[in-house]
Structures are given as C-alpha cells and as structure tokens.
Amino acid sequence: MIGHLSHLNYKIHSIKGRYLPLTDLKPITDNWDSFVVKDLNGASVNGTPIPVYRFGSGNKKILMWSQMHGNESTTTKGLMDFLNFLNTPSEASSQILQQCTLIVIPILNPDGAFAYTRFNKNQVDLNRDFQDFSQPESAFLKTVFDYISPDFCFNLHDQRTIFSVGSPAKPATMSFLAPSADKNCSLTPSREIAMKLIAVMNDTLRQMIPNQIGRFDDTFNNQCVGDYFQELGVPTILFEAGHYSEDYQREVSRAMVFHALFSAVNAISSESYLNYTTASYFGIPENQKEFLDLGVKHPHLVNKNIPHDTIVGIQYKEVLESNKIIFVPEFYALDQENKFSFHKIVDLAIINSDLQATVFQNIKDIVASVCV
Ligand SMILES: [Zn+2]
C-alpha cells in the first residue's frame, strides 16, 4: 500500500495562477516528444494543434482531458503536477505505469484557454456538443475515445466560487460527479465504478479539506461529455476544482486535484477501489449555490435606499488583462434573509479595511449605484 505523496515535491512552479494558455505548458511538454500519440492529430477551430500524450503501458486504460472549458485551468495545473510525479522514477510511479496506460489531453480547448473563455472560438460550449459533434475539439475527443477505447474517463473542470457544501456552508473546494447514464439516473455498472473511485478520492481529500467536498447534481444530459461516455458504458468521473478561503489563484485546489488524481489512479492500478461502496459516494453532500465573493455590511452608509441590516452581495468577474486574471467586483444580489454566505465581509462602517483603498472605494461606488 502506497501512502500519501507530498504535492510540493512534484509541483511545477513555472505553471501558476488562473490564466493558462497552451504555450505556458511548452517548457514542460517540449520534453515529452516520446509520449506524444502521433496517430492522433487534432486541432482547434483556430488551427492550434491539440496534443495527446501517452504514459505507461498497462492494460488499464485511463483517458483524461482538462480545460475543455478554456477558463478552467486549476485541474490542468494539478494534472501537470501529477504527470510530473509519473515521470519521476519511484516505486509508486513505476507501479502505476506498469498497470495503467494514461492517455492525456492537458488542454482540449486551446482557443478558449488563450482567450480565457468557457467557450471555444465559435462560442460553443464543448460540454454541450456531444450529440452534434459540431466542433473540431469535441469531435476530436470522440476520435481519441474511439481510438483508445478507455476503461475509465476523467473529465477535468473548475467550478465557480458560488458553490458551497453543507450547513453551515463551506466553500466547495473539490466536487465530483459520477454522471448518469440514463434519464432514471440508474446505477449502471460503469456508474457504480465511477462512484467507488469518487469514494476513494473523498477518503483521501477529507483528511485535508474536511466538509469541503461536494457532489454534483446528476440530472442526465447526454449532450454533456460525461453523461455521453457513461451512457456508452465507460466509467466516467467529473472533477470540479473550486474555491478555498482567500485562494483566488487556486493553488490549494490544485494540490487537491493532484491528490485526487493520485488516489484514483493508484486505486485503479491496485484495484483497491473495488472495496469501496456506492453508499460512501451518496454520503458526500450535494453542492449548493450559496457562496458569494464579498458581502458588504452597512450599505445604508452610502445608499440610503438599502435597509441597514441588508448585506450587499458582490461577485468577482474574471477579466484577462496583460496575461493575468484580475478580479473585478460586480453587484450580484441583496441578501435580506441571510440566504448567502460570503468568502469575505467588508463593513462600510469600518474605515480600516484590509482591502486596498482603491478597491474599497470601488466597492462603495458599486453599493452606492445599486437600485432598490
Ligand atoms: Zn467546466
């Protein structure tokens, strides 16, 4: 039995932050020529090649793709760190590489990654294109799937800061889903395997982020890639990296992705996931949408139309500026019934805020302009 790994030993420090275009992976992937699957030549709408890599030679085939949504880079960071672990000789990595073959697409939507958008260059959400296959990126993933005929699929995403788990609400730092294979959300054999693997990951992660792991809604939609592959009978897992207190660069959830990937792949390699139950999966609480980035207290000090006990909820919009993501506050909702939790509270009655003066002024201006 192989224990936990230290993420810091494998973290690739040149890859960081939220903006992660394909070119930022090049210093690493330039050394991966021998891992490129040469038969698979996909390209984005803009003509950017979509590289596919193969690691290991075992008979358990795992297909993974990240950044299908271009602005969801956290899982790519954790995935790159995990691949760095696999490429670093150790007993743990060689055991996995003997038992498993990993086929990996680090960035499926390079145009979206470059533009920092969810969509591809044609403004299509690739994760709603798995009946039509109207886009080259989604069609290519299906080509890879058919070529590999995987035993497991890992579908890697980021979730917004709004997702919460439990009561009192905590940020959903990682969430998972074993997507449904049909409208009745039946427990098909492939879905049960996906659930057991999620139970493995939950067991690992809850030691590090207790009460911050959620389970996504399983409403069936076979335009989504996970539901589509599950319908085809291949155990498929949706990973969603989320927010951790104050960590807008998502370096904490990146580490959680690393640990989740290691524990799942290791469990596939050793088949230890077979000892887990679907009941443990259903024991993971479902995600809610209860967290907002900022709550502003005493808004009446700058806007007399807002009752003094109301909290003004603000969400950050992520804007790409000079190759960095900046977080621009925007009014979201008035919270009169304590419906929301907040990642941070700003009290307009207290001048000595730990926010920068310009940000504090910006927030005051937003509150002042709220129409009630
Ligand atoms: Zn996504």
Boltz pocket constraint, residues with backbone or C-beta under 6 A from the ligand:
constraints:
  - pocket:
      binder: B
      contacts: [[A, 69], [A, 72], [A, 156], [A, 157], [A, 158]]
      max_distance: 6.0
